[in-house]
Amino acid sequence: MSTDAIVLLREDHKQIRKLFREFEKAGPDAHATKGRIVDKIIEALTVHTYLENEVMYPEVRELVPEVEDDILESYEEHHVADVLVMELSTMKPEDERFTAKVTVLIENVDHHIDEEEDEWFPTVREHLGRKQLQDIGARMLELREKAPTTPAAPKALKKALDALTA
């Protein structure tokens, strides 16, 4: 298995897009199937954005100043995806806006992936050597073991609500 950071992120992108296509192929009344797929999407995106935010973006921002604007935009795109993921984690597949919200998430994340892969991954690869990308990837793999798999806000909200009702 490669530890090249860009290879690892592309593998995540491929897995995420596969889940998106599964969701899109599910029938309009396949609520249980859609719910299971969205649970997998939430987990995959939560882990992936955590690794990018905690390892890839800060390190690349320091090493390749040319992509700083792209990274700042990526942080904001992650924020939008995080909000949608948090909202989806509290919804049921039968909810009126569930499919619409997933569709917006898919559109936003597809756009984000395209920008990363087409625009800034080539620039990063051009500026960083194989060893640097492998070192970043190794840190990402190490952190993946500790990465959250569910959005933090609903857990924090639930804990706060539990404290109020205790």
Secondary structure, DSSP 4 states (H G I P E B T S, - for coil): ----HHHHHHHHHHHHHHHHHHHHHS-TT-HHHHHHHHHHHHHHHHHHHHHIIIIIHHHHHHH-GGGHHHHHHHHHHHHHHHHHHHHHHT--TTSTTHHHHHHHHHHHHHHHHHHIIIIIHHHHHHHS-HHHHHHHHHHHHHHHTT--SS-HHHHHHHHHHHHHH-
